[in-house]
Amino acid sequence: MKKSLSVSFLFIFLLLSVNGQSVSNYSYALDNGINVKIEHGWNHVWVQQTFDVLKDADKGEPIDVIIRVLGDLKSSSSFKLLGQGKEVRTADATAGTYNLKLTFKLSGKPGTLSFVVNNVTVKPKTKTTVSVTLYDYQINIAETPGSLKGLSGYESNVVSYNGSSDARPVQGAFTFYAKGKHDAKITPDEATSETKGKIKPGTYDVLIALSISGQKHMVWLENFTIKPDVTYKVAANLNAGAVSYSGINKDARILHMYPAGASAKQDKPVPDPSKEIISLENIFTYNPCAPGSYDVLIEYGKGTKYEWKKNVLVQSKIRTEIK
């Protein structure tokens, strides 16, 4: 039996509060100097803090940290417990409130992702377990030298997850800005399309815009230094799941995705745009979808009939079929 991760999905940059915890100082930096910032994306941090009686088997360790990363993102992870700004050994943590700094070495382009979980509580004779789940996009940038008459080439490739074969690939549209000036747009010298072209060498803030089922995701690559006669292929791996409809009713036309439990708040199945996470319309092919637990409202015809499918689990790197 597969273990379920039950979460409520919020379409925001980070989950900022769970049981008093908050996440701060989120940093995603590549070793080549590029800072990755995702705006209006699916990236997310879930934090849960639980308490139990400290037992002999715990050997005096009052804190246990469980780290889970969805999809392909990290090669290794580590954490430091901080008290009043100084590192504290977990075995030496006395009753009080601490911060927990987590650091992840990236598995793709060399770099580091880190953030701080605030308000970790240690109680007398109590074992504190902090469970942290991280979900973010993987960014890889391949550089290929070639004669471009002094210009620099660029193109994008976006996948739902590594190894996926997307029937309708997501397009990543480039926009260049002067470094540190997101209101100073720069026109490429040659634009073959929104996703491919050539530009003068320099250091830019680059916006890659992704359109996923009507949602606009914005991936910023800040401080991107582009060299002459080099083509840069930016690969964005969403680390998402994939969802399709495989039922026998050919009148099915839209999958309305809601947080798990949404169906229980309705007397009859009808769309509620205020609570809907995303609508998938090309339902007979696989659509990228953020990991999480959903109630899915299937729309038949042009709103002639609706049906709930409850507690549908979408997992990173896995195809989910709704029948």
Beta strands, then each sheet from edge to edge (+ up, - down):
strand 1: 22-30
strand 2: 35-39
strand 3: 44-53
strand 4: 63-69
strand 5: 74-83
strand 6: 86-88
strand 7: 96-106
strand 8: 111-122
strand 9: 126-135
strand 10: 138-145
strand 11: 152-159
strand 12: 172-178
strand 13: 181-186
strand 14: 190-193
strand 15: 196-199
strand 16: 202-212
strand 17: 215-226
strand 18: 230-237
strand 19: 241-245
strand 20: 252-259
strand 21: 278-280
strand 22: 287-289
strand 23: 292-300
strand 24: 305-314
strand 25: 319-322
sheet 1: 1+ 8- 7+ 5- 6+
sheet 2: 2+ 17- 16+ 12- 13+
sheet 3: 3+ 9- 4-
sheet 4: 10+ 18- 11- 15+ 14-
sheet 5: 22+ 19- 25-
sheet 6: 21+ 20- 23+ 24-
end
